């Protein structure tokens, strides 16, 4: 199938896609709590690098087991390396940006990604164009995200301010969107999902481990057996369940469904993160979160609403 044919075959979301996306967003939201809990024992950049490395090995083993061709010349090498560089650069912006802004502000600016994704796909792929109703849904969902993290947005800047961190957060969101658009607009759109994922994991592992070394995050700081088991469990969750299983599912979804409809579900991820923070870390949250969640869900409904059929003459 040609790239154009693969693009044309994408379909609107059905019950399977919606269910999988909710599960993926929950897994990604919980990951933020896991990373934060493990940070005193292992630097977050090192966590990300090891996660990518372990997951890359798992994807490679999965592809060999399923006899999925990885070395054939299919024109995906340049796009695959580009996707990996974008993925690694996104995490670089996130982790450096968090040194200059708060986590809540970073979450808001990072999750501008669906807006950049919708815009990029709207311009690059005719089949992914959104109508006024869908654009209203994107805006409504982002408004819900902004409301959910309003405390971070309205809080006074600390120290020298947060302009640099905020800018890096927006850049990270744009890089995330650029990765999605690149996957959908190139030969990666018709490549096996495991191959697309392996490109990103392998390249990002090299980038993130190099960043961890540069930041002095060479080894975990473990003093007890309990801490060792906690780090092991954290890496297992991040690498096996998230970076391997959930990302492989994500790329399968990208191959079969409209990416602009899928990407808006990413608004749910930080909301799940807040919910898990309340349940597992006793983070305080008020009624604002319930209203924000309702806005996000309403936005998702609008974005996934099929266009009205024209009446026959």
C-alpha positions, 0 to 999 in steps of 0.5 A: 500500500502506498503512503497516500493509500495508507493515509486514506485508509484511516478511520474515525474512532470506534469503541475499541480505539476509545477504550484503548486511548483511555487506558493509555492516558491512565498509564501515562498519567500514572507514570508522572507519579512514578517518576516523581516518586523515584526521582530521589533515588534516580534522576528523571533524565536517567529514568527516561534514558533507561526506560527507552533503552530497555523498551527498545530491546523489548521491541527488538525482541518482539519484532524478531519473535513476530518476524517483522522485517526491520532491515529492509530498505523501505524508505523509512530510515531518515524519517525514523531517525528524525522521529527519534531526534524529535522525541529525544528533543522533546524530553530534553525541553521538558527536563531542562524546562522544569528547572525554570518553571513549575510542573503545573505550568509545564503540564499546561504548555506541554499539552498544547501538543494536540493543538499543534498536531491538529494544525499540522495535520490540517495543513499536511494531510487532507484526510485529517482536516478538522471542521469548525466543530472539531476546532471548537472541541480542541479549544474547549479541551485546552481550556479545561487543561488550563482550568485544571492547572490554573493555580500554576498559571496564576501563581507568581513567578519564582526567582528570575521568572518562568519565561524560559521554562514556559517557552521550553514547555511550548517547544516540547508540545510542538516537538511532540506534535511534530513527531506525530505529524512526521509519522503520519505524513511519511512512509512511517505511516505504513511501516510496522508499528514496532519499527516506528517505535524502535526508531524513536526508542533507540535514538532517544535512548542514546540522546537521553542517556547522554543527557543524564551523563551530562547532568551527572545522573550516572547511577541510582542512589540506593541505600536499602533493599526496599529502595532497590526493589522500588527502583526496579518496580518503577523501571519495570512499569516505565519500560515494559508497561509504558514505553513498550506495551502502551507505545506499541499500542499507540503506534498501532492506533496511529496506523489505523485511526485518524491521528487528529482524533486520537491526539486530543485524548492526550488532554486526559493524561495530566488529568489522570496524573492529578487523580493518581496524585490525589489517591497515591500522594494525597495531593490537594485538589478542589472542585476546579478539577471536576469542572476541568475534566468535564470541559476536557471530555466535552472537547473530546466529544466535539473533536470526534463528532462526525461531520454532518451529512449533506442532505440529498437533493 
